Amino acid sequence: MRVKIGDSLLELTQGDITRENVDAIVNAANESLLGGGGVDAAIHRAAGPKLLAECRGLGGCETGAAKITRGYRLDAKYIIHAVGPIYDDGTRGEPALLAHAYRAALELASQNKCASIAFPAISTGIFGYPMQDAARIAFHTIVDYVRAHSEIKLVRYVLYDARAFEIHARVLAQILGK
């Protein structure tokens, strides 16, 4: 699925984010930045041990924020480590923290002259964020950002499986009124 947002393109695809050939891929990281499960583990494995060494020097990252490293063995020049919230019940600031994580990642992409960026579905795996709610927050944040920041030409949203792709495609169509 592809949609034009101003001068930018937003793509939804199903696949492996570690194989994306973009300027930056986003890691759904935990606060330690030292690796974890799911997407985080896959990115650390694919990038190689130098990523962990660089992450050790970053001092972690607060929930709702992001930090950037080199991409090492990935095709991407950079990895942007965005820390989404662990979902409790949605009343503990989770929506704002998730939106902040996406925005922080996009801001780092802009600051580092990244014209293309690939996102996973932050917080929807082990952190337990309900996928439909998380997708709505992610797409509102991404659409608002790229409308105001034309330097990002491509945002690719990479979903691991067909179920996640279908949910995200439906939410994006609702947001865009299609």
Residue pairs with C-beta under 8 A, 6 or more apart in sequence:
1 11
1 12
1 13
1 169
1 172
2 9
2 10
2 11
2 12
3 9
3 10
3 172
3 176
3 178
4 10
5 143
5 146
5 147
6 146
6 147
6 150
7 150
7 153
8 146
8 150
8 152
8 153
8 154
8 155
9 153
9 154
9 155
10 139
10 142
10 143
10 146
10 155
10 157
10 172
11 154
11 155
11 156
11 157
12 156
12 157
12 159
12 165
12 168
12 169
12 172
13 156
13 157
13 158
13 159
13 165
14 158
14 159
14 160
14 161
14 162
14 164
14 165
15 158
15 159
15 160
16 42
16 158
16 160
17 25
17 26
17 39
17 42
17 43
17 118
17 119
17 120
17 158
18 25
18 42
18 43
18 45
18 46
18 47
18 74
19 75
20 75
20 76
20 118
20 156
20 158
21 75
21 76
22 75
22 76
22 114
22 116
22 117
22 118
22 154
22 156
23 76
23 77
23 78
23 109
23 112
23 113
23 114
23 115
23 116
23 117
24 68
24 71
24 76
24 77
24 78
24 79
24 80
24 108
24 109
24 112
24 114
24 116
24 117
24 118
25 43
25 71
25 74
25 76
25 78
25 79
25 80
25 117
25 118
26 66
26 79
26 80
26 81
26 82
26 105
26 117
26 118
26 119
26 120
26 122
27 39
27 40
27 43
27 79
27 80
27 81
27 82
27 120
28 38
28 39
28 40
28 82
28 84
28 120
28 121
28 122
28 123
28 125
28 127
29 36
29 40
29 61
29 81
29 82
29 83
30 36
30 40
30 83
31 60
31 61
31 62
31 63
31 83
32 60
33 55
33 58
33 60
33 61
33 67
33 81
33 83
34 52
34 55
34 56
35 41
35 44
35 52
35 55
36 126
37 125
37 126
38 125
38 126
39 120
39 125
39 160
43 51
43 74
43 79
44 51
44 52
46 73
46 74
47 71
47 72
47 73
47 74
47 79
48 72
48 73
50 70
50 72
51 69
51 70
51 72
51 79
54 69
54 70
55 69
55 81
58 67
58 69
58 81
61 67
61 81
61 83
62 83
63 83
63 84
63 85
63 86
63 97
63 101
64 83
64 84
64 85
64 96
64 97
64 98
64 100
64 101
64 104
65 82
65 83
65 100
65 101
65 104
66 80
66 81
66 82
66 83
66 101
66 104
66 105
66 107
66 108
67 80
67 81
67 108
68 78
68 79
68 80
68 81
68 108
68 112
69 78
69 79
69 81
70 77
70 78
70 79
71 77
71 78
71 79
72 79
76 118
77 114
78 108
78 109
78 112
78 114
80 105
80 108
80 109
80 117
82 101
82 102
82 104
82 105
82 122
83 101
84 97
84 98
84 101
84 122
84 123
84 127
84 129
84 134
85 92
85 93
85 94
85 97
85 98
85 101
85 123
85 127
85 129
86 123
86 127
86 128
87 94
87 123
87 127
87 128
87 129
87 130
88 94
90 130
90 133
94 123
94 129
95 133
95 137
98 122
98 123
98 129
98 134
98 137
98 138
99 137
99 140
99 141
101 122
101 123
102 119
102 122
102 137
102 138
102 141
102 142
102 145
103 141
103 145
105 117
105 119
106 117
106 141
106 142
106 145
106 146
106 149
106 152
109 117
109 152
110 149
110 151
110 152
113 151
114 152
115 151
115 152
115 153
115 154
116 152
116 153
116 154
116 155
116 156
117 152
117 154
117 155
117 156
118 155
118 156
118 157
118 158
119 138
119 142
119 155
119 156
119 157
119 158
120 158
120 159
120 160
121 131
121 134
121 135
121 138
121 157
121 159
121 160
121 164
121 168
122 129
122 134
122 138
123 129
123 134
124 130
124 131
124 134
124 164
131 164
131 167
131 168
132 167
132 171
135 167
135 168
135 171
135 172
136 171
136 175
138 157
139 168
139 171
139 172
139 175
140 175
142 155
142 157
143 175
143 176
145 152
146 152
146 155
157 168
159 165
159 168
